[in-house]
Amino acid sequence: MVYEVQYLLTALEHFQGMIGKPGPYFFDCQVIAHNHFCGNAGQGASDVFQIGEAGRDVEPEDIFAALRAAAQDEVLTDVRSNYGRSYYHEGFRLSSDGKTVYMIWGS
């Protein structure tokens, strides 16, 4: 459990750094990218969810909306659940430009 709390803290710190800054930013959950067994199942879907909009400062609700969209995406849920690839959450990382939070998976 200690690792999960640390992962959550890391994600919150990354997301907090976006608040009050001009968007857009992105959340890349990496579900489809991690699953090489899904074939065409993930076709047309995206691992990337936009946070905020160009020309407007990011607000907490923008972050919540992106995370809700990822959590409720039916294609991502199907790919993660039904195509024989294990998912072991290994944390989050911020892109070098500071614009994208990546979810990191291991197997």
C-alpha positions in Angstrom: 0.0 0.0 0.0 2.9 2.4 0.6 3.8 2.4 -3.1 0.2 3.2 -4.1 0.1 6.2 -1.7 3.4 7.4 -3.1 2.1 7.0 -6.7 -1.0 9.0 -5.8 1.1 11.7 -4.2 3.3 12.0 -7.3 0.3 12.3 -9.5 -1.3 15.0 -7.3 1.9 17.0 -7.3 2.1 16.8 -11.2 -1.5 17.8 -11.6 -1.2 20.6 -9.0 1.6 22.1 -11.0 -0.9 22.6 -13.9 -3.5 24.7 -11.9 -3.5 28.3 -12.8 -1.3 27.9 -15.8 -2.4 28.3 -19.5 -3.7 25.0 -21.0 -3.8 22.6 -22.5 -2.1 19.9 -20.6 -2.6 16.1 -21.0 -3.1 12.9 -19.1 -1.8 9.8 -21.0 -3.1 6.6 -19.2 -1.0 4.4 -21.5 -3.6 1.5 -21.4 -3.6 0.9 -25.2 0.1 1.6 -25.6 0.9 -1.0 -23.0 -1.3 -3.8 -24.5 0.3 -5.3 -27.6 -2.3 -8.1 -27.5 -5.3 -6.0 -28.2 -4.9 -5.8 -32.0 -7.5 -3.6 -33.5 -9.6 -3.4 -30.3 -8.1 -0.1 -29.3 -8.3 1.3 -32.9 -9.9 4.7 -32.9 -9.4 5.2 -29.1 -6.8 7.3 -27.4 -4.8 7.0 -24.2 -4.5 10.8 -24.1 -7.0 13.1 -22.4 -6.8 16.8 -22.6 -6.7 18.9 -19.5 -8.0 22.5 -20.0 -8.1 24.5 -23.1 -5.7 26.8 -25.1 -5.9 30.4 -23.9 -7.4 29.5 -20.5 -5.8 28.7 -17.1 -6.3 25.2 -15.9 -8.7 24.8 -13.0 -9.0 21.7 -10.7 -12.3 20.7 -12.5 -10.3 20.4 -15.8 -8.1 17.8 -14.2 -11.1 16.0 -12.7 -12.9 16.0 -16.0 -9.9 14.4 -17.8 -9.5 11.7 -15.1 -13.3 11.0 -15.2 -13.2 10.6 -18.9 -10.3 8.1 -18.7 -11.9 6.2 -15.9 -15.2 5.9 -17.8 -13.8 5.2 -21.3 -15.4 1.9 -22.5 -12.7 1.0 -25.0 -9.9 1.5 -22.5 -11.8 -0.7 -20.0 -12.3 -3.4 -22.6 -8.7 -3.4 -23.7 -7.4 -3.5 -20.1 -9.9 -6.3 -19.1 -10.1 -8.6 -22.1 -6.9 -9.0 -24.1 -4.5 -11.0 -22.0 -2.1 -8.3 -20.9 -1.3 -7.9 -17.3 -1.2 -4.4 -15.8 0.8 -3.6 -12.8 0.7 0.1 -11.9 4.2 1.5 -11.4 3.5 5.2 -10.9 3.3 8.4 -12.9 5.9 10.6 -14.6 5.8 14.0 -16.0 7.0 14.6 -19.6 10.2 16.7 -20.0 8.2 19.7 -21.3 5.9 19.4 -18.2 2.7 19.2 -20.3 1.8 15.5 -20.0 1.4 13.2 -17.0 2.0 9.6 -18.0 0.6 6.6 -16.1 3.4 4.0 -16.0 2.6 0.2 -16.3 4.6 -2.9 -15.8 3.7 -6.5 -16.1 
